[in-house]
Amino acid sequence: MELITLTGDREESVSVEADPRGGFRVRVGESLYHVDRVTTGTHRASLIVDGQQFEVVTLPGGEGRYRVSGPQGESEVEVADRLTHLARVGAGGSGARRSARVTAYMPGRVVALLANEGEQLAAGQGVLVLEAMKMENEIQVEHEGVLKKLAVDVGQAVEAGDLLFELE
């Protein structure tokens, strides 16, 4: 299966096939990896990639968006087949990465606001810090834009799928 992954502004072509020994063979560029996958809960999985463990959470709204945590930190990854990717790019330049509504990917509590409504933000700039599962996660914008609306306050509890902010 041929896929396209998007992490921030980085785009990779990825091929995935079953490994006769179990698990999957995943090729990213010229690199080949052996991947084992175990479902650890609703919308959660643990991946072992050449001996390194990664936790994967499906983000609300589906559409191939995931939060991946591993030895190098945490990032959001969008995965699409080639046709879906081409349709998104053709429909608006960057497709789903231009989403203007950002929601909580898991229950937590807002511990800091890093930007103000009406502020011009650069891609990757932090908007707020969400504490979830005893970890603080800086929620960043995926593309440049103006912070149209902050939907939360410091100290507010949020559930997965709750609106955090809108970007235009």
Residue pairs with C-beta under 8 A, 6 or more apart in sequence:
1 15
1 16
1 17
1 81
2 13
2 14
2 15
2 81
2 82
3 13
3 14
3 15
3 16
3 79
3 80
3 81
3 82
4 11
4 12
4 13
4 14
4 79
4 80
4 81
4 82
4 85
5 11
5 12
5 14
5 28
5 77
5 78
5 79
6 77
6 78
6 79
6 80
6 97
7 75
7 76
7 77
7 78
8 75
8 123
8 124
8 142
9 123
12 28
12 29
13 28
13 29
14 26
14 27
14 28
14 79
15 26
15 27
16 24
16 25
16 26
17 24
17 25
18 24
18 25
19 25
19 34
22 36
23 34
23 35
23 36
23 37
24 34
24 35
24 36
24 37
25 32
25 33
25 34
25 35
26 32
26 33
26 34
26 35
26 49
27 33
33 49
33 50
34 49
34 50
35 47
35 48
35 49
36 47
36 48
37 45
37 46
37 47
38 45
38 46
39 45
40 46
40 55
43 57
43 58
44 55
44 56
44 57
44 58
45 55
45 56
46 53
46 54
46 55
46 56
47 53
47 54
47 55
47 56
48 54
49 70
52 70
52 71
53 70
53 71
54 68
54 69
54 70
55 68
55 69
55 70
56 66
56 67
56 68
56 69
57 66
57 67
57 69
57 105
57 106
58 65
58 66
59 65
59 66
59 67
59 76
59 103
59 105
60 103
60 104
60 105
60 160
60 161
61 103
61 161
63 78
63 96
64 78
64 79
64 80
64 84
64 96
65 76
65 77
65 78
65 79
65 96
66 76
66 77
66 78
66 79
67 74
67 75
67 76
67 77
67 105
68 74
68 75
68 76
68 77
74 137
76 142
78 96
78 97
80 88
80 96
85 95
87 95
88 94
88 95
88 96
89 95
92 98
94 143
97 142
97 143
98 142
98 143
99 142
100 145
100 148
100 166
100 167
100 168
101 163
101 166
102 127
102 139
102 141
102 163
102 164
102 165
102 166
102 167
103 160
103 161
103 162
103 163
103 164
104 130
104 158
104 159
104 160
104 161
104 162
104 164
105 160
106 132
106 133
106 160
107 132
107 157
107 158
107 159
107 160
108 130
108 131
108 132
108 133
108 137
108 157
108 158
109 130
109 131
109 132
109 155
109 156
109 157
109 158
110 128
110 129
110 130
110 131
110 152
110 153
110 154
110 155
110 156
110 158
110 164
111 129
111 130
111 131
111 136
111 154
111 155
112 128
112 129
112 154
113 127
113 128
113 150
113 152
113 153
113 154
114 125
114 126
114 127
114 128
114 129
114 138
115 121
115 125
115 126
115 127
115 128
115 147
115 150
116 147
116 150
117 147
117 148
117 149
117 150
118 146
118 147
119 146
119 147
120 144
120 145
120 146
121 127
121 141
121 144
121 145
121 146
121 147
121 167
122 141
122 144
123 141
123 142
123 143
123 144
124 140
124 141
124 142
125 140
125 141
126 138
126 139
126 140
127 139
127 140
127 141
127 147
127 150
127 164
127 165
128 138
128 139
128 150
128 152
128 164
128 165
129 136
129 137
129 138
129 139
130 136
130 137
130 139
130 158
130 164
131 137
139 164
139 165
141 147
141 167
143 167
145 167
145 168
146 167
146 168
147 165
147 166
147 167
148 165
148 166
148 167
148 168
149 165
149 166
150 164
150 165
151 162
151 163
151 164
151 165
151 166
152 158
152 162
152 163
152 164
152 165
158 164
